[in-house]
């Protein structure tokens, strides 16, 4: 397990290394997202009151449904909405990891499966999906020899497919996300060394904060990647693209993770003597 390539909590979906130099990806990132370093004082949001969380989630669901109906592009273009949804998702994922009882959360879309996990109907509750991350992942890996004709049949023109092809070739979302999150990874490494120097255990809250900050920056980088693609397409093609991703019906399963084991593995990796070199090498596309 090589942790620096992770864009979420231990055990969440990880992305493969990307083929690009760090300087190129940083140049690509310029003007799209500001690189930020790890801030130990920032704490990952936690669900403190189930009633308050449910009220916030219901507001989000109503807002999300209204935007999707009237101005669906704002699901991609509104950074505040993206941040709000990310933080609420993080809170409920953390509650599931902590095995907090959420049996009365069915109205929010979370149906208990009896083993600590929950099924979520994303068609009924699209506010819990990760639309821009899903779009970035699928579009950047699509085989346009097969996907292109399917898009044309829905209303894309050949020149629009070529625009997509050129954008994917020039703007790799994995590259931009890795460039954005590298300072956070390196900053976390320095924080771990600080605790080790004074012979104090690294608090779980600090590890959680690192994973939260890294995942949040990665998510925003993906939102900006999709927004950049939208800026190269006209309104009709943007509508077609969004409708394509609205159509799939899926039921997700959110299951608890073994955070203690994941945190221990992460700290062991960070404490390796060549941690920074490995993190930078992966950010340049080199195999760790």
C-alpha positions as protocol buffer text, in pm:
chain_id: "A"
residue {
  index: 1
  type: UNK
  ca { x: 0 y: 0 z: 0 }
}
residue {
  index: 2
  type: UNK
  ca { x: 145 y: 338 z: -100 }
}
residue {
  index: 3
  type: UNK
  ca { x: -46 y: 607 z: 79 }
}
residue {
  index: 4
  type: UNK
  ca { x: 51 y: 934 z: -97 }
}
residue {
  index: 5
  type: UNK
  ca { x: -149 y: 834 z: -404 }
}
residue {
  index: 6
  type: UNK
  ca { x: -464 y: 808 z: -191 }
}
residue {
  index: 7
  type: UNK
  ca { x: -733 y: 1073 z: -241 }
}
residue {
  index: 8
  type: UNK
  ca { x: -949 y: 978 z: 54 }
}
residue {
  index: 9
  type: UNK
  ca { x: -962 y: 772 z: 368 }
}
residue {
  index: 10
  type: UNK
  ca { x: -764 y: 448 z: 391 }
}
residue {
  index: 11
  type: UNK
  ca { x: -947 y: 186 z: 187 }
}
residue {
  index: 12
  type: UNK
  ca { x: -1129 y: 432 z: -40 }
}
residue {
  index: 13
  type: UNK
  ca { x: -1080 y: 416 z: -417 }
}
residue {
  index: 14
  type: UNK
  ca { x: -731 y: 517 z: -514 }
}
residue {
  index: 15
  type: UNK
  ca { x: -615 y: 642 z: -852 }
}
residue {
  index: 16
  type: UNK
  ca { x: -319 y: 513 z: -1048 }
}
residue {
  index: 17
  type: UNK
  ca { x: -7 y: 726 z: -1096 }
}
residue {
  index: 18
  type: UNK
  ca { x: -24 y: 967 z: -1388 }
}
residue {
  index: 19
  type: UNK
  ca { x: 232 y: 1024 z: -1661 }
}
residue {
  index: 20
  type: UNK
  ca { x: 335 y: 1388 z: -1639 }
}
residue {
  index: 21
  type: UNK
  ca { x: 616 y: 1591 z: -1491 }
}
residue {
  index: 22
  type: UNK
  ca { x: 552 y: 1785 z: -1174 }
}
residue {
  index: 23
  type: UNK
  ca { x: 645 y: 2116 z: -1331 }
}
residue {
  index: 24
  type: UNK
  ca { x: 404 y: 2058 z: -1615 }
}
residue {
  index: 25
  type: UNK
  ca { x: 120 y: 1968 z: -1384 }
}
residue {
  index: 26
  type: UNK
  ca { x: 188 y: 2268 z: -1163 }
}
residue {
  index: 27
  type: UNK
  ca { x: 184 y: 2490 z: -1469 }
}
residue {
  index: 28
  type: UNK
  ca { x: -143 y: 2332 z: -1577 }
}
residue {
  index: 29
  type: UNK
  ca { x: -285 y: 2389 z: -1234 }
}
residue {
  index: 30
  type: UNK
  ca { x: -197 y: 2760 z: -1231 }
}
residue {
  index: 31
  type: UNK
  ca { x: -514 y: 2965 z: -1250 }
}
residue {
  index: 32
  type: UNK
  ca { x: -732 y: 2664 z: -1173 }
}
residue {
  index: 33
  type: UNK
  ca { x: -673 y: 2597 z: -805 }
}
residue {
  index: 34
  type: UNK
  ca { x: -449 y: 2741 z: -539 }
}
residue {
  index: 35
  type: UNK
  ca { x: -207 y: 2490 z: -389 }
}
residue {
  index: 36
  type: UNK
  ca { x: -245 y: 2478 z: -13 }
}
residue {
  index: 37
  type: UNK
  ca { x: -32 y: 2315 z: 255 }
}
residue {
  index: 38
  type: UNK
  ca { x: -143 y: 2093 z: 538 }
}
residue {
  index: 39
  type: UNK
  ca { x: -288 y: 2292 z: 828 }
}
residue {
  index: 40
  type: UNK
  ca { x: -289 y: 2097 z: 1153 }
}
residue {
  index: 41
  type: UNK
  ca { x: -541 y: 2341 z: 1304 }
}
residue {
  index: 42
  type: UNK
  ca { x: -810 y: 2247 z: 1051 }
}
residue {
  index: 43
  type: UNK
  ca { x: -1019 y: 1962 z: 1182 }
}
residue {
  index: 44
  type: UNK
  ca { x: -1226 y: 1726 z: 973 }
}
residue {
  index: 45
  type: UNK
  ca { x: -1599 y: 1790 z: 1024 }
}
residue {
  index: 46
  type: UNK
  ca { x: -1774 y: 1544 z: 1251 }
}
residue {
  index: 47
  type: UNK
  ca { x: -2142 y: 1471 z: 1308 }
}
residue {
  index: 48
  type: UNK
  ca { x: -2207 y: 1602 z: 1659 }
}
residue {
  index: 49
  type: UNK
  ca { x: -2585 y: 1602 z: 1656 }
}
residue {
  index: 50
  type: UNK
  ca { x: -2791 y: 1367 z: 1440 }
}
residue {
  index: 51
  type: UNK
  ca { x: -3091 y: 1601 z: 1436 }
}
residue {
  index: 52
  type: UNK
  ca { x: -2885 y: 1897 z: 1324 }
}
residue {
  index: 53
  type: UNK
  ca { x: -2714 y: 1689 z: 1057 }
}
residue {
  index: 54
  type: UNK
  ca { x: -3047 y: 1563 z: 921 }
}
residue {
  index: 55
  type: UNK
  ca { x: -3176 y: 1919 z: 897 }
}
residue {
  index: 56
  type: UNK
  ca { x: -2864 y: 2024 z: 705 }
}
residue {
  index: 57
  type: UNK
  ca { x: -2888 y: 1721 z: 477 }
}
residue {
  index: 58
  type: UNK
  ca { x: -3254 y: 1792 z: 400 }
}
residue {
  index: 59
  type: UNK
  ca { x: -3166 y: 2150 z: 307 }
}
residue {
  index: 60
  type: UNK
  ca { x: -2889 y: 2021 z: 80 }
}
residue {
  index: 61
  type: UNK
  ca { x: -3123 y: 1769 z: -84 }
}
residue {
  index: 62
  type: UNK
  ca { x: -3382 y: 2036 z: -160 }
}
residue {
  index: 63
  type: UNK
  ca { x: -3119 y: 2275 z: -289 }
}
residue {
  index: 64
  type: UNK
  ca { x: -2956 y: 2008 z: -503 }
}
residue {
  index: 65
  type: UNK
  ca { x: -3290 y: 1903 z: -655 }
}
residue {
  index: 66
  type: UNK
  ca { x: -3383 y: 2263 z: -737 }
}
residue {
  index: 67
  type: UNK
  ca { x: -3047 y: 2336 z: -899 }
}
residue {
  index: 68
  type: UNK
  ca { x: -3053 y: 2013 z: -1098 }
}
residue {
  index: 69
  type: UNK
  ca { x: -3400 y: 2101 z: -1227 }
}
residue {
  index: 70
  type: UNK
  ca { x: -3344 y: 2468 z: -1311 }
}
residue {
  index: 71
  type: UNK
  ca { x: -2970 y: 2517 z: -1364 }
}
residue {
  index: 72
  type: UNK
  ca { x: -2789 y: 2182 z: -1364 }
}
residue {
  index: 73
  type: UNK
  ca { x: -2455 y: 2331 z: -1467 }
}
residue {
  index: 74
  type: UNK
  ca { x: -2433 y: 2490 z: -1123 }
}
residue {
  index: 75
  type: UNK
  ca { x: -2388 y: 2142 z: -979 }
}
residue {
  index: 76
  type: UNK
  ca { x: -2044 y: 2168 z: -1135 }
}
residue {
  index: 77
  type: UNK
  ca { x: -1979 y: 2541 z: -1133 }
}
residue {
  index: 78
  type: UNK
  ca { x: -2078 y: 2628 z: -776 }
}
residue {
  index: 79
  type: UNK
  ca { x: -1775 y: 2572 z: -548 }
}
residue {
  index: 80
  type: UNK
  ca { x: -1975 y: 2650 z: -232 }
}
residue {
  index: 81
  type: UNK
  ca { x: -2226 y: 2377 z: -317 }
}
residue {
  index: 82
  type: UNK
  ca { x: -1943 y: 2135 z: -383 }
}
residue {
  index: 83
  type: UNK
  ca { x: -1781 y: 2215 z: -50 }
}
residue {
  index: 84
  type: UNK
  ca { x: -2110 y: 2183 z: 139 }
}
residue {
  index: 85
  type: UNK
  ca { x: -2185 y: 1845 z: -16 }
}
residue {
  index: 86
  type: UNK
  ca { x: -1830 y: 1724 z: 42 }
}
residue {
  index: 87
  type: UNK
  ca { x: -1840 y: 1814 z: 411 }
}
residue {
  index: 88
  type: UNK
  ca { x: -2178 y: 1647 z: 466 }
}
residue {
  index: 89
  type: UNK
  ca { x: -2062 y: 1333 z: 286 }
}
residue {
  index: 90
  type: UNK
  ca { x: -1749 y: 1330 z: 500 }
}
residue {
  index: 91
  type: UNK
  ca { x: -1951 y: 1359 z: 819 }
}
residue {
  index: 92
  type: UNK
  ca { x: -2180 y: 1070 z: 739 }
}
residue {
  index: 93
  type: UNK
  ca { x: -1893 y: 853 z: 613 }
}
residue {
  index: 94
  type: UNK
  ca { x: -1711 y: 924 z: 940 }
}
residue {
  index: 95
  type: UNK
  ca { x: -2023 y: 833 z: 1136 }
}
residue {
  index: 96
  type: UNK
  ca { x: -2046 y: 504 z: 948 }
}
residue {
  index: 97
  type: UNK
  ca { x: -1676 y: 437 z: 1009 }
}
residue {
  index: 98
  type: UNK
  ca { x: -1737 y: 504 z: 1379 }
}
residue {
  index: 99
  type: UNK
  ca { x: -2040 y: 271 z: 1370 }
}
residue {
  index: 100
  type: UNK
  ca { x: -2273 y: 536 z: 1497 }
}
residue {
  index: 101
  type: UNK
  ca { x: -2634 y: 415 z: 1478 }
}
residue {
  index: 102
  type: UNK
  ca { x: -2801 y: 572 z: 1175 }
}
residue {
  index: 103
  type: UNK
  ca { x: -3109 y: 354 z: 1161 }
}
residue {
  index: 104
  type: UNK
  ca { x: -3339 y: 658 z: 1143 }
}
residue {
  index: 105
  type: UNK
  ca { x: -3158 y: 804 z: 841 }
}
residue {
  index: 106
  type: UNK
  ca { x: -3372 y: 622 z: 583 }
}
residue {
  index: 107
  type: UNK
  ca { x: -3542 y: 950 z: 492 }
}
residue {
  index: 108
  type: UNK
  ca { x: -3201 y: 1079 z: 386 }
}
residue {
  index: 109
  type: UNK
  ca { x: -3147 y: 773 z: 169 }
}
residue {
  index: 110
  type: UNK
  ca { x: -2941 y: 556 z: 404 }
}
residue {
  index: 111
  type: UNK
  ca { x: -3091 y: 211 z: 451 }
}
residue {
  index: 112
  type: UNK
  ca { x: -2917 y: -18 z: 704 }
}
residue {
  index: 113
  type: UNK
  ca { x: -2804 y: -357 z: 577 }
}
residue {
  index: 114
  type: UNK
  ca { x: -2759 y: -512 z: 920 }
}
residue {
  index: 115
  type: UNK
  ca { x: -2379 y: -528 z: 917 }
}
residue {
  index: 116
  type: UNK
  ca { x: -2292 y: -166 z: 983 }
}
residue {
  index: 117
  type: UNK
  ca { x: -2314 y: -73 z: 615 }
}
residue {
  index: 118
  type: UNK
  ca { x: -2585 y: 125 z: 436 }
}
residue {
  index: 119
  type: UNK
  ca { x: -2727 y: 117 z: 85 }
}
residue {
  index: 120
  type: UNK
  ca { x: -2793 y: 448 z: -88 }
}
residue {
  index: 121
  type: UNK
  ca { x: -3013 y: 477 z: -397 }
}
residue {
  index: 122
  type: UNK
  ca { x: -2828 y: 744 z: -594 }
}
residue {
  index: 123
  type: UNK
  ca { x: -3120 y: 790 z: -832 }
}
residue {
  index: 124
  type: UNK
  ca { x: -3351 y: 879 z: -545 }
}
residue {
  index: 125
  type: UNK
  ca { x: -3084 y: 1075 z: -356 }
}
residue {
  index: 126
  type: UNK
  ca { x: -2842 y: 1222 z: -612 }
}
residue {
  index: 127
  type: UNK
  ca { x: -2725 y: 1474 z: -354 }
}
residue {
  index: 128
  type: UNK
  ca { x: -2496 y: 1201 z: -214 }
}
residue {
  index: 129
  type: UNK
  ca { x: -2321 y: 1121 z: -540 }
}
residue {
  index: 130
  type: UNK
  ca { x: -1980 y: 1257 z: -634 }
}
residue {
  index: 131
  type: UNK
  ca { x: -2083 y: 1388 z: -975 }
}
residue {
  index: 132
  type: UNK
  ca { x: -1776 y: 1590 z: -1074 }
}
residue {
  index: 133
  type: UNK
  ca { x: -1535 y: 1323 z: -949 }
}
residue {
  index: 134
  type: UNK
  ca { x: -1728 y: 1057 z: -1138 }
}
residue {
  index: 135
  type: UNK
  ca { x: -1732 y: 1270 z: -1454 }
}
residue {
  index: 136
  type: UNK
  ca { x: -1361 y: 1348 z: -1432 }
}
residue {
  index: 137
  type: UNK
  ca { x: -1272 y: 984 z: -1379 }
}
residue {
  index: 138
  type: UNK
  ca { x: -1494 y: 847 z: -1654 }
}
residue {
  index: 139
  type: UNK
  ca { x: -1424 y: 1112 z: -1917 }
}
residue {
  index: 140
  type: UNK
  ca { x: -1048 y: 1110 z: -1868 }
}
residue {
  index: 141
  type: UNK
  ca { x: -1038 y: 733 z: -1914 }
}
residue {
  index: 142
  type: UNK
  ca { x: -1301 y: 696 z: -2183 }
}
residue {
  index: 143
  type: UNK
  ca { x: -1214 y: 519 z: -2505 }
}
residue {
  index: 144
  type: UNK
  ca { x: -1339 y: 782 z: -2747 }
}
residue {
  index: 145
  type: UNK
  ca { x: -1333 y: 532 z: -3032 }
}
residue {
  index: 146
  type: UNK
  ca { x: -1644 y: 383 z: -2872 }
}
residue {
  index: 147
  type: UNK
  ca { x: -1763 y: 668 z: -2650 }
}
residue {
  index: 148
  type: UNK
  ca { x: -1735 y: 929 z: -2925 }
}
residue {
  index: 149
  type: UNK
  ca { x: -2001 y: 775 z: -3153 }
}
residue {
  index: 150
  type: UNK
  ca { x: -2230 y: 729 z: -2855 }
}
residue {
  index: 151
  type: UNK
  ca { x: -2197 y: 1099 z: -2775 }
}
residue {
  index: 152
  type: UNK
  ca { x: -2257 y: 1191 z: -3139 }
}
residue {
  index: 153
  type: UNK
  ca { x: -2578 y: 987 z: -3136 }
}
residue {
  index: 154
  type: UNK
  ca { x: -2692 y: 1202 z: -2843 }
}
residue {
  index: 155
  type: UNK
  ca { x: -2616 y: 1531 z: -3018 }
}
residue {
  index: 156
  type: UNK
  ca { x: -2241 y: 1589 z: -3001 }
}
residue {
  index: 157
  type: UNK
  ca { x: -2075 y: 1698 z: -3323 }
}
residue {
  index: 158
  type: UNK
  ca { x: -1745 y: 1545 z: -3440 }
}
residue {
  index: 159
  type: UNK
  ca { x: -1571 y: 1869 z: -3349 }
}
residue {
  index: 160
  type: UNK
  ca { x: -1708 y: 1843 z: -2995 }
}
residue {
  index: 161
  type: UNK
  ca { x: -1564 y: 1493 z: -2959 }
}
residue {
  index: 162
  type: UNK
  ca { x: -1232 y: 1630 z: -3081 }
}
residue {
  index: 163
  type: UNK
  ca { x: -1254 y: 1910 z: -2822 }
}
residue {
  index: 164
  type: UNK
  ca { x: -1305 y: 1647 z: -2554 }
}
residue {
  index: 165
  type: UNK
  ca { x: -1015 y: 1441 z: -2688 }
}
residue {
  index: 166
  type: UNK
  ca { x: -778 y: 1739 z: -2690 }
}
residue {
  index: 167
  type: UNK
  ca { x: -884 y: 1851 z: -2343 }
}
residue {
  index: 168
  type: UNK
  ca { x: -830 y: 1507 z: -2191 }
}
residue {
  index: 169
  type: UNK
  ca { x: -489 y: 1483 z: -2360 }
}
residue {
  index: 170
  type: UNK
  ca { x: -379 y: 1824 z: -2230 }
}
residue {
  index: 171
  type: UNK
  ca { x: -550 y: 1834 z: -1888 }
}
residue {
  index: 172
  type: UNK
  ca { x: -519 y: 1514 z: -1687 }
}
residue {
  index: 173
  type: UNK
  ca { x: -738 y: 1531 z: -1373 }
}
residue {
  index: 174
  type: UNK
  ca { x: -515 y: 1289 z: -1185 }
}
residue {
  index: 175
  type: UNK
  ca { x: -217 y: 1511 z: -1261 }
}
residue {
  index: 176
  type: UNK
  ca { x: -381 y: 1829 z: -1144 }
}
residue {
  index: 177
  type: UNK
  ca { x: -519 y: 1663 z: -830 }
}
residue {
  index: 178
  type: UNK
  ca { x: -180 y: 1519 z: -743 }
}
residue {
  index: 179
  type: UNK
  ca { x: -10 y: 1855 z: -796 }
}
residue {
  index: 180
  type: UNK
  ca { x: -266 y: 2021 z: -571 }
}
residue {
  index: 181
  type: UNK
  ca { x: -242 y: 1763 z: -293 }
}
residue {
  index: 182
  type: UNK
  ca { x: 136 y: 1715 z: -288 }
}
residue {
  index: 183
  type: UNK
  ca { x: 199 y: 2016 z: -56 }
}
residue {
  index: 184
  type: UNK
  ca { x: -58 y: 1872 z: 186 }
}
residue {
  index: 185
  type: UNK
  ca { x: 115 y: 1534 z: 183 }
}
residue {
  index: 186
  type: UNK
  ca { x: 458 y: 1687 z: 241 }
}
residue {
  index: 187
  type: UNK
  ca { x: 323 y: 1914 z: 514 }
}
residue {
  index: 188
  type: UNK
  ca { x: 166 y: 1618 z: 691 }
}
residue {
  index: 189
  type: UNK
  ca { x: 501 y: 1438 z: 675 }
}
residue {
  index: 190
  type: UNK
  ca { x: 667 y: 1731 z: 851 }
}
residue {
  index: 191
  type: UNK
  ca { x: 392 y: 1729 z: 1114 }
}
residue {
  index: 192
  type: UNK
  ca { x: 446 y: 1360 z: 1185 }
}
residue {
  index: 193
  type: UNK
  ca { x: 820 y: 1419 z: 1225 }
}
residue {
  index: 194
  type: UNK
  ca { x: 743 y: 1701 z: 1468 }
}
residue {
  index: 195
  type: UNK
  ca { x: 540 y: 1468 z: 1690 }
}
residue {
  index: 196
  type: UNK
  ca { x: 805 y: 1198 z: 1664 }
}
residue {
  index: 197
  type: UNK
  ca { x: 1076 y: 1442 z: 1766 }
}
residue {
  index: 198
  type: UNK
  ca { x: 897 y: 1530 z: 2090 }
}
residue {
  index: 199
  type: UNK
  ca { x: 808 y: 1162 z: 2140 }
}
residue {
  index: 200
  type: UNK
  ca { x: 434 y: 1213 z: 2127 }
}
residue {
  index: 201
  type: UNK
  ca { x: 185 y: 993 z: 1945 }
}
residue {
  index: 202
  type: UNK
  ca { x: 28 y: 1153 z: 1640 }
}
residue {
  index: 203
  type: UNK
  ca { x: -336 y: 1218 z: 1739 }
}
residue {
  index: 204
  type: UNK
  ca { x: -601 y: 1044 z: 1532 }
}
residue {
  index: 205
  type: UNK
  ca { x: -761 y: 1385 z: 1480 }
}
residue {
  index: 206
  type: UNK
  ca { x: -446 y: 1504 z: 1301 }
}
residue {
  index: 207
  type: UNK
  ca { x: -444 y: 1200 z: 1072 }
}
residue {
  index: 208
  type: UNK
  ca { x: -814 y: 1248 z: 999 }
}
residue {
  index: 209
  type: UNK
  ca { x: -750 y: 1615 z: 931 }
}
residue {
  index: 210
  type: UNK
  ca { x: -481 y: 1525 z: 676 }
}
residue {
  index: 211
  type: UNK
  ca { x: -705 y: 1280 z: 494 }
}
residue {
  index: 212
  type: UNK
  ca { x: -990 y: 1530 z: 496 }
}
residue {
  index: 213
  type: UNK
  ca { x: -781 y: 1818 z: 362 }
}
residue {
  index: 214
  type: UNK
  ca { x: -625 y: 1601 z: 95 }
}
residue {
  index: 215
  type: UNK
  ca { x: -957 y: 1459 z: -21 }
}
residue {
  index: 216
  type: UNK
  ca { x: -1123 y: 1801 z: -17 }
}
residue {
  index: 217
  type: UNK
  ca { x: -852 y: 1957 z: -234 }
}
residue {
  index: 218
  type: UNK
  ca { x: -860 y: 1660 z: -472 }
}
residue {
  index: 219
  type: UNK
  ca { x: -1238 y: 1690 z: -503 }
}
residue {
  index: 220
  type: UNK
  ca { x: -1217 y: 2061 z: -579 }
}
residue {
  index: 221
  type: UNK
  ca { x: -946 y: 1993 z: -838 }
}
residue {
  index: 222
  type: UNK
  ca { x: -1179 y: 1749 z: -1013 }
}
residue {
  index: 223
  type: UNK
  ca { x: -1464 y: 2000 z: -1004 }
}
residue {
  index: 224
  type: UNK
  ca { x: -1238 y: 2255 z: -1171 }
}
residue {
  index: 225
  type: UNK
  ca { x: -1134 y: 1999 z: -1431 }
}
residue {
  index: 226
  type: UNK
  ca { x: -1496 y: 1938 z: -1533 }
}
residue {
  index: 227
  type: UNK
  ca { x: -1566 y: 2311 z: -1524 }
}
residue {
  index: 228
  type: UNK
  ca { x: -1268 y: 2365 z: -1757 }
}
residue {
  index: 229
  type: UNK
  ca { x: -1416 y: 2115 z: -2001 }
}
residue {
  index: 230
  type: UNK
  ca { x: -1754 y: 2288 z: -1983 }
}
residue {
  index: 231
  type: UNK
  ca { x: -1586 y: 2616 z: -2072 }
}
residue {
  index: 232
  type: UNK
  ca { x: -1475 y: 2458 z: -2401 }
}
residue {
  index: 233
  type: UNK
  ca { x: -1819 y: 2326 z: -2495 }
}
residue {
  index: 234
  type: UNK
  ca { x: -2133 y: 2515 z: -2587 }
}
residue {
  index: 235
  type: UNK
  ca { x: -2452 y: 2509 z: -2378 }
}
residue {
  index: 236
  type: UNK
  ca { x: -2619 y: 2231 z: -2578 }
}
residue {
  index: 237
  type: UNK
  ca { x: -2322 y: 1999 z: -2553 }
}
residue {
  index: 238
  type: UNK
  ca { x: -2290 y: 2069 z: -2181 }
}
residue {
  index: 239
  type: UNK
  ca { x: -2655 y: 1970 z: -2133 }
}
residue {
  index: 240
  type: UNK
  ca { x: -2599 y: 1650 z: -2329 }
}
residue {
  index: 241
  type: UNK
  ca { x: -2295 y: 1561 z: -2122 }
}
residue {
  index: 242
  type: UNK
  ca { x: -2473 y: 1623 z: -1794 }
}
residue {
  index: 243
  type: UNK
  ca { x: -2780 y: 1426 z: -1900 }
}
residue {
  index: 244
  type: UNK
  ca { x: -2553 y: 1134 z: -1989 }
}
residue {
  index: 245
  type: UNK
  ca { x: -2426 y: 1122 z: -1632 }
}
residue {
  index: 246
  type: UNK
  ca { x: -2768 y: 1180 z: -1477 }
}
residue {
  index: 247
  type: UNK
  ca { x: -2920 y: 872 z: -1641 }
}
residue {
  index: 248
  type: UNK
  ca { x: -2740 y: 576 z: -1479 }
}
residue {
  index: 249
  type: UNK
  ca { x: -2932 y: 421 z: -1190 }
}
residue {
  index: 250
  type: UNK
  ca { x: -2717 y: 283 z: -915 }
}
residue {
  index: 251
  type: UNK
  ca { x: -2729 y: 179 z: -552 }
}
residue {
  index: 252
  type: UNK
  ca { x: -2412 y: 248 z: -358 }
}
residue {
  index: 253
  type: UNK
  ca { x: -2304 y: 66 z: -44 }
}
residue {
  index: 254
  type: UNK
  ca { x: -2130 y: 273 z: 220 }
}
residue {
  index: 255
  type: UNK
  ca { x: -1950 y: 42 z: 462 }
}
residue {
  index: 256
  type: UNK
  ca { x: -1738 y: 111 z: 771 }
}
residue {
  index: 257
  type: UNK
  ca { x: -1362 y: 97 z: 738 }
}
residue {
  index: 258
  type: UNK
  ca { x: -1097 y: -12 z: 985 }
}
residue {
  index: 259
  type: UNK
  ca { x: -956 y: 332 z: 1055 }
}
residue {
  index: 260
  type: UNK
  ca { x: -714 y: 214 z: 1324 }
}
residue {
  index: 261
  type: UNK
  ca { x: -539 y: -18 z: 1079 }
}
residue {
  index: 262
  type: UNK
  ca { x: -551 y: 240 z: 803 }
}
residue {
  index: 263
  type: UNK
  ca { x: -406 y: 514 z: 1022 }
}
residue {
  index: 264
  type: UNK
  ca { x: -127 y: 284 z: 1142 }
}
residue {
  index: 265
  type: UNK
  ca { x: -35 y: 190 z: 784 }
}
residue {
  index: 266
  type: UNK
  ca { x: -40 y: 555 z: 679 }
}
residue {
  index: 267
  type: UNK
  ca { x: 190 y: 663 z: 962 }
}
residue {
  index: 268
  type: UNK
  ca { x: 427 y: 375 z: 893 }
}
residue {
  index: 269
  type: UNK
  ca { x: 453 y: 487 z: 532 }
}
residue {
  index: 270
  type: UNK
  ca { x: 507 y: 851 z: 624 }
}
residue {
  index: 271
  type: UNK
  ca { x: 787 y: 753 z: 862 }
}
residue {
  index: 272
  type: UNK
  ca { x: 986 y: 575 z: 593 }
}
residue {
  index: 273
  type: UNK
  ca { x: 1319 y: 756 z: 535 }
}
residue {
  index: 274
  type: UNK
  ca { x: 1247 y: 823 z: 167 }
}
residue {
  index: 275
  type: UNK
  ca { x: 885 y: 929 z: 214 }
}
residue {
  index: 276
  type: UNK
  ca { x: 922 y: 1276 z: 59 }
}
residue {
  index: 277
  type: UNK
  ca { x: 1123 y: 1147 z: -236 }
}
residue {
  index: 278
  type: UNK
  ca { x: 863 y: 879 z: -304 }
}
residue {
  index: 279
  type: UNK
  ca { x: 576 y: 1128 z: -278 }
}
residue {
  index: 280
  type: UNK
  ca { x: 745 y: 1368 z: -519 }
}
residue {
  index: 281
  type: UNK
  ca { x: 838 y: 1086 z: -758 }
}
residue {
  index: 282
  type: UNK
  ca { x: 479 y: 969 z: -772 }
}
residue {
  index: 283
  type: UNK
  ca { x: 367 y: 1327 z: -831 }
}
residue {
  index: 284
  type: UNK
  ca { x: 597 y: 1322 z: -1136 }
}
residue {
  index: 285
  type: UNK
  ca { x: 453 y: 997 z: -1260 }
}
residue {
  index: 286
  type: UNK
  ca { x: 746 y: 781 z: -1154 }
}
residue {
  index: 287
  type: UNK
  ca { x: 676 y: 442 z: -1005 }
}
residue {
  index: 288
  type: UNK
  ca { x: 722 y: 442 z: -626 }
}
